[in-house]
Amino acid sequence: MLRLCISGRAVRLASCFKTTLRAGMSGSPTPPPSAEAAGSGGCFPPGYKPFKPEDHGLERGFRCKVPQEVLLKLLAGLETDRGDGPGNAGDQGSEFGQQLPGPRLGIGMDSCVTSLRHGGLSLVQTTDFFYPLVEDPYMMGRIACANVLSDLYAMGITECDNMLMLLSLSQKMNEKDRERVTPLMIKGFRDAAEEGGTSVTGGQTVINPWIIVGGVASVVCQPNEFIMPDGTVPGDVLVLTKPLGTRVAVNAHQWLDQPEKWNRIKLVVTKEEVKEAYYEAMFSMATLNRTAASLMHKYQAHAATDVTGFGLLGHANNLAEQQKNEVAFVIHNLPIIAKMSAISKACGNLFNLLQGRSAETSGGLLVCLPREQAAKFCSEMKSLNSAQGASNGAWIIGIVEKGDRRARIIDKPRIIEVPPRGSQAANQENSTANPDPSSNLA
């Protein structure tokens, strides 16, 4: 029996989860919010009410965020470790499949693939965790779960057999805050897992200087259930399934309460536009990549990865290094949440958004598809997302050519402004015919 350690006391995990979930604290009450309550017009899905700390007995200024400078230092350290790891072009091919004698395969990519002693089966596992970046604990739980599952989805895996939750509560939180925030994060994580067709059966919770949330996802697969990320060929095209700019949106929203920083961007964006972008980023991060994973099989994807902490270019480079063929990725288009490109420029490219280095959380899949299949993939993604209340689909952002297993963004990429869901611009876009996505390529 897994056990849960809180302040040196051990309790049964199942009992703890049952107790916290019975608390009945949900971030999504039934009545839909008014435009006034939302503070951002119609950008919310039906039934969502923005998190207000005071509604849960917390102080009005309560925040579940990590300072930007701390996050940057952590990401820089992770990127260095990642670059020193396996997966270089010289030993690609032994990185995946069943050639390696060791028990772990795929280190450096999204998931670990282990060949089991039971014939024809593989164990695919992944783990991830990070610090909260939105103010709503329930949505933070959903984002954390979506982020973990995304590593499986990047391999075309649509089913997950089991999940564990990892949760660290800050020792700086008082008891009242912990009692109110913890059930919300757990419920959000659990609800997202159920949406993905799996369940949370255990985990670990500790007291720590910082709040950390994440988990582990595991599945036993047959070979036809996953797509190894090493089969790209020259002539393929690159497709991205979520817009970039989540980090910029989250930071800009935080700056609404910091006059010195708000003054840096107020000439290029309104407060209303920042709020719309923030909620678009939050709901995008909380959206599972399961649909894209399913379509990878339908449209014969050759490889994929998810775009997270290393930014678009960082993950594109990592994926290119794993390819069996000598290929290079060339990125022409950058789909970005509306106004986030302008904010990035106003900050002197503080976020490196246009350079493809801005960190994303629970971002979309970067998929390598045959050219003749890419437009159909994008069209079906848009259709399915629209049915779920989201305005966005997928975008063809680049090409695969013969090269040195590297990725690059052209000098002047085309910026595709992606309007937040529910905004007037998004409604107008949905009312017009969807253009051929391949026309976006330079």
GUTI-835622 format. One record per residue (C-alpha): residue in three letters; x, z, y; chain. Coordinates in Angstrom, 2 decimals, always signed. Each point is the difference from the previous one (the first is absolute). Example, Ala and Ser with C-alpha at 12.3 -4.5 7.8 and 13.67 -1.06 7.14 Angstrom:
<node ala, <+12.30, +7.80, -4.50>, A>;
<node ser, <+1.37, -0.66, +3.44>, A>;
***
This chain:
<node met, <+0.00, +0.00, +0.00>, A>;
<node leu, <+1.40, -1.00, +3.37>, A>;
<node arg, <+0.09, +2.87, +2.42>, A>;
<node leu, <-0.39, +0.16, +3.74>, A>;
<node cys, <+2.48, +2.13, +1.97>, A>;
<node ile, <-1.10, +1.37, +3.37>, A>;
<node ser, <+2.15, +2.64, +1.71>, A>;
<node gly, <+1.47, +1.07, -3.32>, A>;
<node arg, <-3.34, +0.42, -1.74>, A>;
<node ala, <-0.96, -2.21, -2.93>, A>;
<node val, <-3.60, -0.98, -0.64>, A>;
<node arg, <-1.58, -2.45, -2.38>, A>;
<node leu, <+0.02, -3.47, +1.54>, A>;
<node ala, <-3.47, -0.93, -1.19>, A>;
<node ser, <-1.48, +3.17, +1.47>, A>;
<node cys, <+1.69, -0.57, +3.34>, A>;
<node phe, <-1.22, -3.58, +0.25>, A>;
<node lys, <-3.51, +1.05, -0.96>, A>;
<node thr, <-0.02, +2.69, +2.66>, A>;
<node thr, <+1.28, -2.20, +2.80>, A>;
<node leu, <-2.29, -2.90, -0.82>, A>;
<node arg, <-3.01, +2.32, -0.14>, A>;
<node ala, <+0.70, +0.87, +3.61>, A>;
<node gly, <-2.02, -3.10, +0.84>, A>;
<node met, <+2.01, -0.92, +3.07>, A>;
<node ser, <-0.28, -3.75, +0.41>, A>;
<node gly, <+1.43, -2.22, +2.69>, A>;
<node ser, <-2.89, -2.43, -0.44>, A>;
<node pro, <-3.42, +1.55, +0.70>, A>;
<node thr, <-3.01, -2.20, -0.66>, A>;
<node pro, <-1.40, -0.69, +3.49>, A>;
<node pro, <+1.74, -2.93, +1.70>, A>;
<node pro, <+1.76, +0.88, +3.24>, A>;
<node ser, <-1.28, -1.00, +3.38>, A>;
<node ala, <+2.20, -2.16, +2.18>, A>;
<node glu, <+0.53, +2.98, +2.27>, A>;
<node ala, <+1.09, +2.24, -2.86>, A>;
<node ala, <+2.27, -2.68, -1.38>, A>;
<node gly, <+1.61, -0.63, +3.33>, A>;
<node ser, <+0.77, -3.52, -1.13>, A>;
<node gly, <-3.18, -2.01, -0.24>, A>;
<node gly, <-0.86, -1.44, -3.37>, A>;
<node cys, <+3.38, +0.05, -1.72>, A>;
<node phe, <-1.09, +2.56, -2.63>, A>;
<node pro, <-1.44, -0.71, -3.44>, A>;
<node pro, <-3.54, +1.35, -0.48>, A>;
<node gly, <+0.03, +3.73, -0.66>, A>;
<node tyr, <+3.44, +0.78, +1.41>, A>;
<node lys, <+0.29, +2.76, +2.60>, A>;
<node pro, <+3.35, +0.44, +1.80>, A>;
<node phe, <+1.76, +3.23, -0.90>, A>;
<node lys, <-0.44, +2.76, +2.58>, A>;
<node pro, <+2.08, +3.12, -0.66>, A>;
<node glu, <-2.54, +2.27, +1.69>, A>;
<node asp, <-2.71, -1.11, -2.47>, A>;
<node his, <+2.04, +1.67, -2.75>, A>;
<node gly, <+0.90, +3.19, +1.82>, A>;
<node leu, <+3.42, -1.28, +1.13>, A>;
<node glu, <+1.50, +0.05, +3.47>, A>;
<node arg, <-0.89, -3.03, +2.13>, A>;
<node gly, <+3.63, -1.10, +0.25>, A>;
<node phe, <+0.66, +0.18, -3.76>, A>;
<node arg, <+2.15, -2.91, -1.24>, A>;
<node cys, <+1.21, -1.12, -3.44>, A>;
<node lys, <+2.92, -2.09, +1.20>, A>;
<node val, <+3.75, -0.17, -0.33>, A>;
<node pro, <+2.01, -0.74, +3.16>, A>;
<node gln, <+1.09, -3.59, +0.19>, A>;
<node glu, <+3.71, +0.80, +0.26>, A>;
<node val, <-0.14, +2.03, -3.24>, A>;
<node leu, <-1.69, -2.87, -1.84>, A>;
<node leu, <+2.61, -2.48, +1.26>, A>;
<node lys, <+2.85, +2.16, -1.30>, A>;
<node leu, <-1.64, +0.33, -3.40>, A>;
<node leu, <-0.64, -3.72, -0.29>, A>;
<node ala, <+3.56, -0.81, +1.03>, A>;
<node gly, <+1.29, +2.24, -2.78>, A>;
<node leu, <-2.30, -1.57, -2.56>, A>;
<node glu, <+1.00, -3.52, +1.01>, A>;
<node thr, <+3.68, +0.82, -0.50>, A>;
<node asp, <-0.67, +1.39, -3.46>, A>;
<node arg, <-2.08, -3.01, -0.86>, A>;
<node gly, <+2.74, -2.42, +0.99>, A>;
<node asp, <+2.49, +1.76, -2.27>, A>;
<node gly, <-2.30, -0.12, -3.00>, A>;
<node pro, <-0.23, -2.53, -2.82>, A>;
<node gly, <-1.80, -3.29, +0.23>, A>;
<node asn, <+2.69, -2.22, +1.53>, A>;
<node ala, <-0.18, -3.70, -0.69>, A>;
<node gly, <+2.95, +0.21, -2.38>, A>;
<node asp, <-1.84, +2.13, -2.53>, A>;
<node gln, <-3.52, -1.28, +0.59>, A>;
<node gly, <-1.71, -0.81, -3.23>, A>;
<node ser, <+1.27, +3.17, -1.68>, A>;
<node glu, <-1.91, +1.96, +2.62>, A>;
<node phe, <-3.35, -0.80, -1.60>, A>;
<node gly, <-1.45, -0.80, -3.37>, A>;
<node gln, <+1.50, +1.49, -3.17>, A>;
<node gln, <+3.67, -0.97, +0.17>, A>;
<node leu, <+1.32, +3.34, +1.26>, A>;
<node pro, <+0.65, +2.71, -2.59>, A>;
<node gly, <-0.80, +2.81, +2.44>, A>;
<node pro, <-3.40, +1.67, +0.14>, A>;
<node arg, <-0.65, -0.92, +3.64>, A>;
<node leu, <-0.44, -3.49, +1.39>, A>;
<node gly, <-0.83, -1.29, +3.45>, A>;
<node ile, <+1.87, +2.60, +2.07>, A>;
<node gly, <+0.02, -1.26, +3.57>, A>;
<node met, <-3.29, -1.84, -0.28>, A>;
<node asp, <-3.57, +1.26, +0.23>, A>;
<node ser, <-0.47, +1.41, -3.49>, A>;
<node cys, <+2.03, +1.05, -3.02>, A>;
<node val, <-0.70, -2.03, -3.15>, A>;
<node thr, <+0.93, +1.61, -3.31>, A>;
<node ser, <-0.35, -1.75, -3.35>, A>;
<node leu, <-1.69, +2.35, -2.44>, A>;
<node arg, <+0.84, +0.43, -3.66>, A>;
<node his, <-3.54, -1.16, -0.75>, A>;
<node gly, <+0.21, -3.76, -0.38>, A>;
<node gly, <-0.84, -2.15, +3.02>, A>;
<node leu, <-0.88, +2.85, +2.35>, A>;
<node ser, <+1.68, +1.10, +3.22>, A>;
<node leu, <-0.35, +3.13, +2.07>, A>;
<node val, <-0.21, -0.78, +3.72>, A>;
<node gln, <+0.40, +2.93, +2.38>, A>;
<node thr, <+0.48, +0.59, +3.68>, A>;
<node thr, <+0.18, +2.94, +2.37>, A>;
<node asp, <-0.07, +0.29, +3.76>, A>;
<node phe, <-0.61, +2.60, +2.68>, A>;
<node phe, <+0.34, +0.28, +3.75>, A>;
<node tyr, <-1.00, +2.00, +3.04>, A>;
<node pro, <-3.46, -0.18, +1.60>, A>;
<node leu, <-0.34, -2.60, +2.73>, A>;
<node val, <-3.71, +0.12, +0.90>, A>;
<node glu, <-2.07, +2.88, +1.31>, A>;
<node asp, <-2.73, -0.06, -2.64>, A>;
<node pro, <+1.10, +1.92, -3.14>, A>;
<node tyr, <-2.63, -1.70, -2.16>, A>;
<node met, <+1.19, -3.47, +1.02>, A>;
<node met, <+3.61, +1.14, -0.44>, A>;
<node gly, <-0.81, +0.84, -3.61>, A>;
<node arg, <-1.52, -3.44, -0.51>, A>;
<node ile, <+3.00, -1.71, +1.58>, A>;
<node ala, <+2.42, +1.95, -2.19>, A>;
<node cys, <-1.85, -1.02, -3.16>, A>;
<node ala, <-0.28, -3.65, +1.09>, A>;
<node asn, <+3.72, -0.01, +0.74>, A>;
<node val, <+0.89, +1.25, -3.49>, A>;
<node leu, <-2.32, -2.43, -1.78>, A>;
<node ser, <+1.33, -2.87, +2.08>, A>;
<node asp, <+3.25, -0.02, -1.98>, A>;
<node leu, <-1.98, -0.78, -3.16>, A>;
<node tyr, <-2.11, -2.59, +1.81>, A>;
<node ala, <+3.19, -1.74, +1.17>, A>;
<node met, <+0.65, -0.85, -3.66>, A>;
<node gly, <-3.50, -1.39, -0.47>, A>;
<node ile, <-1.15, +3.13, -1.83>, A>;
<node thr, <-3.64, +0.78, +0.75>, A>;
<node glu, <-0.57, +2.99, -2.28>, A>;
<node cys, <+1.65, +3.42, +0.18>, A>;
<node asp, <-0.23, +2.40, -2.94>, A>;
<node asn, <+0.89, +3.22, +1.80>, A>;
<node met, <+0.98, +1.46, +3.37>, A>;
<node leu, <+1.65, +3.23, +1.07>, A>;
<node met, <-0.11, +1.32, +3.56>, A>;
<node leu, <+3.00, +1.46, +1.82>, A>;
<node leu, <-0.84, +2.25, +2.94>, A>;
<node ser, <+2.24, +2.13, +2.18>, A>;
<node leu, <-1.65, +2.33, +2.49>, A>;
<node ser, <+1.90, +1.03, +3.10>, A>;
<node gln, <+1.07, +3.61, +0.28>, A>;
<node lys, <-0.66, -0.35, +3.73>, A>;
<node met, <-3.72, -0.47, -0.65>, A>;
<node asn, <-2.06, +3.16, +0.15>, A>;
<node glu, <-2.26, +0.93, -2.88>, A>;
<node lys, <-3.13, -1.26, +1.75>, A>;
<node asp, <+1.52, -3.44, +0.59>, A>;
<node arg, <+1.18, -0.26, -3.61>, A>;
<node glu, <-3.44, +0.95, -1.34>, A>;
<node arg, <-1.67, -2.73, +2.04>, A>;
<node val, <+2.55, -2.81, -0.12>, A>;
<node thr, <+1.00, +0.19, -3.67>, A>;
<node pro, <-3.46, -0.70, -1.51>, A>;
<node leu, <-0.41, -2.98, +2.32>, A>;
<node met, <+3.29, -1.61, -1.04>, A>;
<node ile, <-0.69, +0.63, -3.69>, A>;
<node lys, <-3.50, -1.46, +0.26>, A>;
<node gly, <+1.28, -3.10, +1.79>, A>;
<node phe, <+2.65, -0.54, -2.66>, A>;
<node arg, <-2.51, +0.52, -2.80>, A>;
<node asp, <-2.60, -2.33, +1.53>, A>;
<node ala, <+2.54, -2.82, +0.39>, A>;
<node ala, <+1.14, +0.49, -3.60>, A>;
<node glu, <-3.58, -0.28, -1.21>, A>;
<node glu, <-0.45, -3.15, +2.07>, A>;
<node gly, <+3.02, -1.38, -1.86>, A>;
<node gly, <-1.62, +0.77, -3.35>, A>;
<node thr, <+2.24, +2.93, -0.89>, A>;
<node ser, <+0.04, +3.78, +0.38>, A>;
<node val, <+2.31, +2.79, +1.09>, A>;
<node thr, <+0.75, +2.26, -2.96>, A>;
<node gly, <+2.63, +2.31, +1.46>, A>;
<node gly, <+2.90, +0.27, +2.39>, A>;
<node gln, <+2.12, +2.48, +1.89>, A>;
<node thr, <-0.53, +1.93, +3.22>, A>;
<node val, <+2.62, +2.06, +1.83>, A>;
<node ile, <+0.63, +1.66, +3.34>, A>;
<node asn, <+2.57, -1.88, +2.07>, A>;
<node pro, <+1.10, -0.26, +3.64>, A>;
<node trp, <-1.89, -3.31, +0.24>, A>;
<node ile, <-3.24, -1.47, -1.26>, A>;
<node ile, <+0.70, -2.61, -2.67>, A>;
<node val, <-2.60, -1.93, -1.97>, A>;
<node gly, <+0.39, -2.55, -2.78>, A>;
<node gly, <-0.29, -0.42, -3.72>, A>;
<node val, <+0.91, -1.68, -3.27>, A>;
<node ala, <-1.81, -2.91, -1.66>, A>;
<node ser, <+0.46, -1.01, -3.64>, A>;
<node val, <-1.38, -2.73, -2.23>, A>;
<node val, <+0.76, -1.39, -3.46>, A>;
<node cys, <-0.17, -3.80, +0.08>, A>;
<node gln, <+0.14, -3.05, -2.18>, A>;
<node pro, <+2.28, -2.80, +1.28>, A>;
<node asn, <-2.89, -2.06, +1.37>, A>;
<node glu, <-1.16, +2.85, +2.24>, A>;
<node phe, <+2.93, -0.02, +2.41>, A>;
<node ile, <+2.05, -2.59, +1.86>, A>;
<node met, <+3.75, +0.55, +0.16>, A>;
<node pro, <+1.22, -0.46, +3.60>, A>;
<node asp, <+2.74, -2.50, -0.78>, A>;
<node gly, <-1.60, -3.41, -0.58>, A>;
<node thr, <-0.06, -1.62, +3.45>, A>;
<node val, <+0.98, -3.68, +0.22>, A>;
<node pro, <+0.86, -2.26, +2.95>, A>;
<node gly, <-3.20, -1.42, +1.46>, A>;
<node asp, <-2.00, +3.22, -0.31>, A>;
<node val, <-1.59, +1.48, +3.09>, A>;
<node leu, <-0.11, +3.61, +1.19>, A>;
<node val, <-3.35, +1.70, +0.55>, A>;
<node leu, <-0.64, +3.38, +1.66>, A>;
<node thr, <-3.24, +1.86, -0.70>, A>;
<node lys, <-0.10, +2.58, +2.84>, A>;
<node pro, <+1.02, -0.24, +3.67>, A>;
<node leu, <+3.16, +1.62, +1.28>, A>;
<node gly, <+0.26, +2.56, +2.79>, A>;
<node thr, <-1.37, +3.20, -1.54>, A>;
<node arg, <+2.93, +2.07, +1.20>, A>;
<node val, <-0.34, -1.33, +3.55>, A>;
<node ala, <-3.74, +0.72, -0.01>, A>;
<node val, <+0.46, +3.57, -1.22>, A>;
<node asn, <+2.68, +0.74, +2.59>, A>;
<node ala, <-1.93, -1.62, +2.85>, A>;
<node his, <-3.01, +2.16, -0.85>, A>;
<node gln, <+2.17, +3.10, +0.12>, A>;
<node trp, <+1.30, -1.07, +3.42>, A>;
<node leu, <-3.52, +0.17, +1.46>, A>;
<node asp, <+0.68, +3.72, +0.44>, A>;
<node gln, <+3.57, -0.47, +1.26>, A>;
<node pro, <-0.08, -1.39, +3.58>, A>;
<node glu, <+3.71, -0.81, +0.13>, A>;
<node lys, <-0.21, -2.23, -3.07>, A>;
<node trp, <-3.44, -1.39, +0.84>, A>;
<node asn, <+1.39, -1.26, +3.32>, A>;
<node arg, <+2.35, -2.26, -1.95>, A>;
<node ile, <-2.83, -1.98, -1.56>, A>;
<node lys, <-3.05, +0.41, +2.26>, A>;
<node leu, <+0.59, -3.34, +1.72>, A>;
<node val, <-0.33, -1.97, -3.25>, A>;
<node val, <-2.80, +1.84, -1.80>, A>;
<node thr, <-3.07, +2.10, +0.79>, A>;
<node lys, <-0.81, +3.38, -1.52>, A>;
<node glu, <-3.00, -1.56, -1.72>, A>;
<node glu, <+2.20, -2.66, -1.59>, A>;
<node val, <+2.43, +2.67, -1.22>, A>;
<node lys, <-2.86, +1.94, -1.60>, A>;
<node glu, <-1.32, -3.13, -1.69>, A>;
<node ala, <+3.47, -0.86, -1.30>, A>;
<node tyr, <+0.54, +3.54, -1.27>, A>;
<node tyr, <-3.21, +0.01, -2.02>, A>;
<node glu, <+0.71, -3.50, -1.30>, A>;
<node ala, <+3.42, +1.21, -1.14>, A>;
<node met, <-1.49, +3.10, -1.62>, A>;
<node phe, <-2.66, -1.90, -1.96>, A>;
<node ser, <+2.47, -2.73, -0.93>, A>;
<node met, <+2.43, +2.57, -1.40>, A>;
<node ala, <-2.83, +1.65, -1.95>, A>;
<node thr, <-1.07, -3.32, -1.56>, A>;
<node leu, <+1.15, -0.58, -3.57>, A>;
<node asn, <+1.98, -3.15, -0.82>, A>;
<node arg, <-1.92, -0.30, -3.26>, A>;
<node thr, <-1.83, -3.20, +0.98>, A>;
<node ala, <+3.27, -1.75, +0.83>, A>;
<node ala, <+1.48, +1.16, -3.32>, A>;
<node ser, <-2.89, -1.57, -1.89>, A>;
<node leu, <+0.29, -3.28, +1.89>, A>;
<node met, <+3.73, -0.15, -0.78>, A>;
<node his, <-0.93, -0.81, -3.59>, A>;
<node lys, <-2.75, -2.45, +0.92>, A>;
<node tyr, <+2.29, -2.02, +2.27>, A>;
<node gln, <+3.20, +0.22, -2.10>, A>;
<node ala, <+2.17, +2.14, +2.29>, A>;
<node his, <+3.71, -0.15, -0.78>, A>;
<node ala, <+1.04, +3.33, +1.57>, A>;
<node ala, <-1.13, +2.63, +2.49>, A>;
<node thr, <+0.89, +3.25, +1.70>, A>;
<node asp, <-1.85, +2.34, +2.33>, A>;
<node val, <+1.06, +0.37, +3.62>, A>;
<node thr, <+0.66, +3.63, +0.88>, A>;
<node gly, <+2.83, +2.08, +1.44>, A>;
<node phe, <+2.68, -2.69, +0.25>, A>;
<node gly, <-2.20, -2.38, +1.97>, A>;
<node leu, <-0.90, -3.58, -0.82>, A>;
<node leu, <+3.55, -1.36, +0.11>, A>;
<node gly, <+1.49, +2.92, -1.92>, A>;
<node his, <-2.41, -0.42, -2.89>, A>;
<node ala, <+0.23, -3.80, +0.12>, A>;
<node asn, <+3.79, +0.29, -0.31>, A>;
<node asn, <-0.33, +2.40, -2.91>, A>;
<node leu, <-2.40, -2.33, -1.79>, A>;
<node ala, <+2.20, -3.05, +0.62>, A>;
<node glu, <+2.99, +1.79, -1.54>, A>;
<node gln, <-1.89, +0.47, -3.28>, A>;
<node gln, <-0.77, -3.67, -0.61>, A>;
<node lys, <+1.37, -1.86, -3.02>, A>;
<node asn, <+0.22, -3.21, +2.01>, A>;
<node glu, <+2.23, -0.47, +3.03>, A>;
<node val, <-2.64, +0.11, +2.71>, A>;
<node ala, <-0.38, +1.15, +3.60>, A>;
<node phe, <-3.11, +1.20, +1.84>, A>;
<node val, <-0.65, -1.42, +3.47>, A>;
<node ile, <-2.71, +1.75, +2.04>, A>;
<node his, <-1.74, -2.02, +2.73>, A>;
<node asn, <-3.10, +2.08, +0.82>, A>;
<node leu, <-0.60, +3.69, +0.74>, A>;
<node pro, <-3.62, +1.21, -0.28>, A>;
<node ile, <-0.12, +3.10, +2.21>, A>;
<node ile, <-2.82, +2.33, +1.04>, A>;
<node ala, <-1.15, -1.16, +3.43>, A>;
<node lys, <+2.05, +1.26, +2.97>, A>;
<node met, <+2.65, +1.66, -2.16>, A>;
<node ser, <+2.44, -2.84, +0.65>, A>;
<node ala, <-0.40, +0.52, +3.75>, A>;
<node ile, <+0.56, +3.75, -0.37>, A>;
<node ser, <+3.13, -0.59, -2.04>, A>;
<node lys, <+1.40, -2.33, +2.67>, A>;
<node ala, <-0.89, +2.45, +2.78>, A>;
<node cys, <+2.02, +2.66, -1.81>, A>;
<node gly, <+3.09, -2.18, -0.15>, A>;
<node asn, <-0.65, -0.75, -3.66>, A>;
<node leu, <+0.34, +3.69, -0.82>, A>;
<node phe, <-1.95, -0.65, -3.20>, A>;
<node asn, <+1.81, -3.22, -1.02>, A>;
<node leu, <-3.42, -1.41, -0.80>, A>;
<node leu, <+0.79, -3.63, +0.79>, A>;
<node gln, <+3.27, +0.31, -1.90>, A>;
<node gly, <-1.91, +0.99, -3.14>, A>;
<node arg, <+1.57, +3.46, -0.17>, A>;
<node ser, <-2.89, +2.15, +1.17>, A>;
<node ala, <-1.03, +2.45, -2.71>, A>;
<node glu, <-3.45, -0.47, -1.48>, A>;
<node thr, <-1.96, +2.46, -2.11>, A>;
<node ser, <-2.22, -1.22, -2.83>, A>;
<node gly, <+0.49, -3.54, +1.27>, A>;
<node gly, <-1.10, -3.23, -1.59>, A>;
<node leu, <+1.50, -1.94, -2.87>, A>;
<node leu, <+2.59, -2.68, +0.69>, A>;
<node val, <-0.84, -2.56, -2.68>, A>;
<node cys, <+1.92, -3.11, -1.09>, A>;
<node leu, <-2.52, -2.66, -1.01>, A>;
<node pro, <+0.10, -3.67, -0.97>, A>;
<node arg, <-0.70, -2.04, +3.13>, A>;
<node glu, <-3.14, -1.56, -1.47>, A>;
<node gln, <-1.48, +3.44, -0.74>, A>;
<node ala, <+0.81, +1.88, +3.21>, A>;
<node ala, <-2.85, -1.22, +2.22>, A>;
<node lys, <-2.56, +0.76, -2.72>, A>;
<node phe, <+1.48, +3.48, -0.45>, A>;
<node cys, <-0.32, +0.67, +3.75>, A>;
<node ser, <-3.54, -1.35, +0.16>, A>;
<node glu, <-1.21, +2.18, -2.86>, A>;
<node met, <+1.74, +3.07, +1.43>, A>;
<node lys, <-1.82, -0.51, +3.31>, A>;
<node ser, <-3.33, -0.49, -1.74>, A>;
<node leu, <+0.37, +3.12, -2.13>, A>;
<node asn, <+1.23, +2.12, +2.91>, A>;
<node ser, <-2.90, -1.11, +2.19>, A>;
<node ala, <-2.41, +1.15, -2.69>, A>;
<node gln, <+1.64, +3.45, +0.22>, A>;
<node gly, <-0.31, +0.21, +3.79>, A>;
<node ala, <+3.55, -1.03, +0.92>, A>;
<node ser, <+0.56, -3.01, +2.21>, A>;
<node asn, <+3.44, -0.96, -1.27>, A>;
<node gly, <+1.11, -2.03, -2.98>, A>;
<node ala, <+3.52, -1.21, -0.69>, A>;
<node trp, <+2.48, -2.22, +1.78>, A>;
<node ile, <+2.58, -2.55, -1.07>, A>;
<node ile, <+3.09, +1.23, +1.84>, A>;
<node gly, <+2.92, -1.98, -1.39>, A>;
<node ile, <+1.62, -2.18, -2.62>, A>;
<node val, <+2.43, +0.32, -2.90>, A>;
<node glu, <+2.94, -2.38, -0.01>, A>;
<node lys, <+3.25, -0.31, -1.90>, A>;
<node gly, <+2.45, +2.60, +1.29>, A>;
<node asp, <+2.05, +3.16, -0.37>, A>;
<node arg, <-2.67, +2.52, -1.02>, A>;
<node arg, <-0.53, +1.23, +3.56>, A>;
<node ala, <-2.95, +0.07, +2.40>, A>;
<node arg, <-0.08, -0.81, +3.69>, A>;
<node ile, <-2.47, -0.35, +2.86>, A>;
<node ile, <+0.36, -3.11, +2.17>, A>;
<node asp, <+1.10, +0.49, +3.61>, A>;
<node lys, <-3.46, -0.44, +1.52>, A>;
<node pro, <-2.61, +0.89, -2.62>, A>;
<node arg, <-3.64, -0.64, +0.71>, A>;
<node ile, <-1.83, +3.27, +0.77>, A>;
<node ile, <-3.49, +0.08, -1.50>, A>;
<node glu, <-2.08, +2.56, +1.91>, A>;
<node val, <-2.28, +1.68, -2.55>, A>;
<node pro, <-3.05, +1.57, +1.70>, A>;
<node pro, <-1.11, +3.46, -1.18>, A>;
<node arg, <-3.07, +0.05, -2.22>, A>;
<node gly, <-3.24, +0.38, +1.92>, A>;
<node ser, <+1.54, -1.15, +3.27>, A>;
<node gln, <-1.54, -2.82, +2.00>, A>;
<node ala, <+2.95, -2.25, -0.78>, A>;
<node ala, <-0.36, +0.66, -3.73>, A>;
<node asn, <-3.71, -0.78, +0.09>, A>;
<node gln, <+0.68, -3.27, +1.79>, A>;
<node glu, <+2.69, -0.91, -2.52>, A>;
<node asn, <-2.37, +0.63, -2.91>, A>;
<node ser, <-2.64, -2.22, +1.58>, A>;
<node thr, <+2.35, -3.00, +0.10>, A>;
<node ala, <+1.23, -2.15, -2.85>, A>;
<node asn, <+3.08, +1.29, -1.76>, A>;
<node pro, <+2.90, -2.40, +0.66>, A>;
<node asp, <+2.37, -1.14, -2.71>, A>;
<node pro, <+2.57, +2.84, -0.24>, A>;
<node ser, <+2.76, -2.48, -0.82>, A>;
<node ser, <-0.29, -1.38, +3.53>, A>;
<node asn, <+1.71, +3.19, +1.22>, A>;
<node leu, <+3.36, -1.14, -1.34>, A>;
<node ala, <+2.38, -1.48, +2.52>, A>;
***
